[in-house]
Every structure is written in structure tokens, then in C-alpha cells.
């Protein structure tokens, strides 16, 4: 009974003489007539079922556009080149190269408190008076230790919340601990604060300039849309964010003090 499930040996000999061999890939149905093919280096093709059948049965004709597409995407190889498998291996090693470095990005949620009540907030947002939802000094110290356990040569600590500026004291302490640790670690160390910029003060800005801290903020679009999606007391979230962006970027006059090296702005339409 089991023998009937296998093709005659001659059929396999025929495929060896067909002129190409298959490289590892997966396929899954997209709809009733098409399939998605993907391989280990991230290449993909969308093909009809009959094309997939021809591919796996070694019936594709060399020199055709379909054949060349599969060949360039590392779904098959032939005797035309001896580097196909080496090239596939190189691409795969490159793709996995970051794994050896583990991660360089580390998120520090220094508080769950926030002055906004955004409709789409994904965190367990707390009111500004609940200090028990702030990161403690002991947790911060252990977290910095964990950051430097990463083998990555470049480390980035991103402060998030809630609104991280509501616990700016913890940000200052983490930056100080990490910089002191980095005196002998010698990593490429960066800091980012993801903030709505509402609680921003000149003292905070001066500290961030001195320590090359980058700000990351966002707008939901025009003022009415932003304020509707991201309500806060006073309904002035948009104006506060715009003001914060201008303050972070600093004055246009090159002779005046610029507070920060960079601000990253995301605009959500």
C-alpha cells in the first residue's frame, strides 16, 4: 500500500536531468488560484497554481521570464553558476547577523502617569498624582545592568510612559548611571525621550542638550484632529506639542543656544 505513494525511480532521474534544482522555500494559498512562495532570505513570489506545479516538477523552461524570476529570487539554481548556494548562504547570514548582537534598543517605562487621555492609548495610563506608578531607583539600576549585558556595540535607551517627563528625575538618574557605566564599556550610547512635550521645561532642555538626548514626539494631524484624539485639560495638546517642538529645535539664530541635538517627529494622518 505504501509503495503506491511514491513515484517510480525513473521519474526522479528525469528531474535530475531537467537542468535545475530546487532551493528551500515555503508556499501557501493566497486564494483559489494563486500561491505565495517565500524562502529563507525573505524573497517572495505570487504565482498561479499551474506555475507552482511546473516549478516543483522541474518543468520550467530555462530562459523564460518566469524561470529567471525564480532563479534570481533563489527558488532554484542550475549549472549556469556555481555561486548560487554561496550567495543564498551569504544573504541568510546577513539576515541573521543581528541575532548575534542581541538587541541594542531598550525601553524604560519610567512612569505610567500621563496628562493626556488618548483614545488609542495602549498602556495602563494613570493620573498625574499616582506616584506609586513611577519606576523606582532599584529597578532603574537593575535595568541599566541588563542594558549593558547586551553584546551590541551600539546601545539605545528610550524613555517611555505614560508621559516620561513627569518622572524626569528618574530619567536624569538613569542617564547618569548609564554614562558612568559607559566610561569603561565604551559603547555607542544614545538616549531618546518619547514625549508629548507638554511638561517640558528649560531645565529639562538644558540637561538634554548637555547629554545629547534626542526627543521623539508625534502629531495626529491638524489641530482639531490632534486635540480630539488626544484630549487633555485645557484642550491645548496640539499647541503644547508645537511649542515643544520649537523649543527643542531651538532658535533659528545660530548664535543663540540650541537646546537639543535632534527631534524626531511622526505625523499620523
C-alpha positions in Angstrom: 0.0 0.0 0.0 2.8 2.4 0.9 4.6 1.8 -2.4 1.8 3.4 -4.3 2.5 6.7 -2.7 5.9 7.0 -4.4 6.8 7.8 -8.0 8.9 5.4 -10.0 12.7 6.0 -9.6 12.8 6.9 -13.3 10.7 10.0 -12.6 13.3 11.3 -10.1 16.1 10.6 -12.6 14.2 12.7 -15.1 14.1 15.6 -12.7 17.8 15.4 -12.2 18.3 15.8 -15.9 15.8 18.7 -16.1 18.5 21.3 -15.7 17.8 22.9 -12.3 17.4 22.0 -8.7 15.1 23.5 -6.1 16.2 25.6 -3.1 14.3 25.6 0.2 11.0 27.5 0.1 7.5 27.5 1.5 4.2 28.1 -0.2 0.7 28.9 1.0 -2.6 29.5 -0.9 -3.5 33.2 -1.4 -6.8 32.5 -3.0 -8.4 29.8 -5.2 -5.9 30.2 -8.0 -2.7 31.8 -6.6 0.0 30.9 -4.1 2.6 32.9 -2.2 6.1 31.4 -2.3 8.7 32.6 0.2 12.2 31.5 1.1 14.7 31.8 4.0 16.1 35.1 2.8 12.8 36.9 2.6 12.2 36.7 -1.2 8.7 36.0 -2.2 6.7 35.5 -5.4 2.9 35.3 -6.1 2.2 32.7 -8.8 -0.6 30.7 -10.3 -1.1 27.1 -9.1 0.0 25.7 -12.5 3.3 27.7 -12.4 4.0 26.3 -8.9 3.2 22.8 -10.2 5.6 23.3 -13.1 8.3 24.6 -10.7 8.2 21.7 -8.3 8.0 19.2 -11.1 11.1 20.7 -12.9 9.1 21.6 -16.0 10.1 25.3 -16.2 11.9 26.3 -19.3 15.3 28.0 -18.9 15.5 31.4 -20.4 11.8 32.3 -19.8 10.9 35.3 -17.6 9.3 33.0 -15.0 12.4 30.9 -14.8 14.7 33.9 -14.4 12.4 35.3 -11.7 12.7 32.1 -9.7 16.4 31.9 -10.3 17.1 35.5 -9.2 14.9 35.0 -6.1 16.8 31.9 -5.0 14.0 29.4 -5.5 16.0 27.3 -7.9 19.6 27.0 -9.2 21.2 25.4 -12.2 24.6 24.7 -13.7 24.9 28.1 -15.2 26.5 29.5 -12.0 28.5 27.9 -9.1 27.8 30.8 -6.7 24.1 30.4 -6.3 24.1 28.4 -3.0 27.0 30.5 -1.6 25.1 33.7 -2.4 22.0 32.3 -0.7 24.1 31.5 2.4 25.6 34.9 2.4 22.2 36.6 2.4 20.9 34.3 5.1 23.9 35.0 7.3 23.4 38.7 6.8 19.7 38.4 7.7 20.6 36.6 11.0 23.6 38.7 11.8 21.7 40.9 14.2 20.8 37.9 16.4 24.4 37.6 17.5 24.3 41.2 18.7 21.0 40.5 20.5 19.3 43.9 20.9 20.6 47.4 21.1 17.3 49.1 21.9 15.9 49.1 25.5 12.6 50.7 26.6 12.4 52.2 30.0 8.9 52.9 31.1 9.7 55.4 33.9 6.1 56.1 34.7 2.6 55.2 33.8 1.3 58.7 34.7 0.2 61.0 31.9 -1.6 64.3 31.5 -3.3 63.1 28.3 -6.2 60.6 27.9 -5.6 59.5 24.3 -8.4 57.3 22.9 -5.9 54.7 21.5 -3.5 54.5 24.4 -2.1 51.0 24.7 -0.7 51.4 28.3 -2.5 51.3 31.6 -2.4 55.1 31.9 -2.6 56.6 35.4 -3.4 60.1 36.7 -0.6 62.5 37.5 -0.9 62.3 41.2 -0.3 58.5 41.5 3.4 58.4 42.1 3.4 54.7 43.0 3.3 54.0 39.3 6.8 55.5 38.8 9.9 53.4 38.2 11.9 53.0 41.4 15.6 53.7 41.7 16.4 50.0 42.4 14.5 48.9 39.3 16.3 51.6 37.2 19.7 50.4 38.4 18.9 46.7 37.6 17.6 47.8 34.2 20.8 49.6 33.3 22.7 46.5 34.3 20.5 44.5 31.9 21.2 47.0 29.1 24.9 46.5 29.3 24.6 42.7 29.3 23.7 43.1 25.6 26.8 42.3 23.4 25.7 45.0 20.9 28.3 47.7 20.3 25.5 50.3 20.0 23.0 50.8 22.8 20.0 53.0 22.9 17.8 53.7 25.9 14.4 55.0 25.1 12.3 56.6 27.9 8.6 56.0 27.6 5.4 56.2 29.6 2.8 57.3 30.3 4.5 60.7 29.9 8.1 60.1 30.8 8.8 63.8 31.5 6.5 63.5 34.6 9.3 61.5 36.1 12.2 63.4 34.8 14.2 62.8 37.9 14.4 59.1 37.1 15.5 59.9 33.5 18.3 62.0 34.9 19.4 59.2 37.2 19.3 56.6 34.5 21.4 58.8 32.2 23.9 59.4 34.9 24.2 55.7 35.8 24.5 54.6 32.1 27.1 57.3 31.3 29.2 56.3 34.3 29.0 52.6 33.3 29.9 53.5 29.7 33.1 55.2 30.8 34.7 51.8 30.7 32.2 49.9 28.5 33.0 52.3 25.6 29.7 51.6 23.7 27.9 53.9 21.3 25.3 55.0 23.8 22.2 57.0 22.9 19.2 58.3 24.8 15.7 59.1 23.4 12.7 60.5 25.2 9.3 59.6 23.6 7.2 62.5 24.9 4.1 64.7 24.1 6.4 67.6 25.2 3.6 69.1 27.3 5.6 69.2 30.7 8.8 70.4 29.0 10.9 72.9 31.0 14.1 74.9 30.2 15.9 72.8 32.9 14.9 69.6 31.1 16.1 71.1 27.8 19.4 72.1 29.2 20.0 68.7 30.6 19.1 67.0 27.3 21.4 69.2 25.4 24.3 68.6 27.8 23.8 64.8 27.5 22.8 64.7 23.8 19.4 63.3 24.4 17.0 63.1 21.4 13.3 63.8 21.7 10.7 61.8 19.8 7.1 63.2 19.5 4.1 62.9 17.2 1.2 64.8 15.9 -2.1 63.2 14.8 -2.6 65.7 12.0 -4.3 69.1 12.1 -5.1 70.8 15.4 -8.8 69.7 15.6 -7.9 66.1 14.9 -5.0 66.0 17.3 -7.0 67.5 20.1 -9.9 65.2 19.5 -7.8 62.1 19.5 -5.5 63.2 22.3 -7.6 65.2 24.9 -6.0 66.9 27.9 -7.2 69.5 30.3 -7.4 72.8 28.5 -7.8 71.1 25.1 -4.5 72.6 24.1 -2.4 69.4 23.3 -1.7 70.5 19.8 -0.4 73.9 20.8 1.7 72.5 23.5 3.3 69.9 21.2 4.0 72.6 18.5 5.5 74.8 21.2 7.6 72.0 22.5 8.9 71.1 19.0 10.0 74.7 18.5 11.7 74.8 21.9 13.5 71.6 21.3 14.8 72.6 17.9 16.0 75.9 19.4 16.2 79.4 17.9 17.0 80.0 14.3 19.8 82.3 15.1 23.0 80.2 15.1 24.5 82.5 17.8 21.8 81.6 20.3 21.7 78.5 22.5 20.2 75.4 20.9 18.7 73.1 23.5 18.8 69.7 21.8 20.7 67.9 19.0 17.6 66.4 17.3 13.9 65.9 17.5 12.2 63.0 15.7 8.6 63.9 14.6 6.0 61.4 13.4 2.9 62.8 11.7 -0.1 60.5 11.7 -2.6 61.3 9.0 
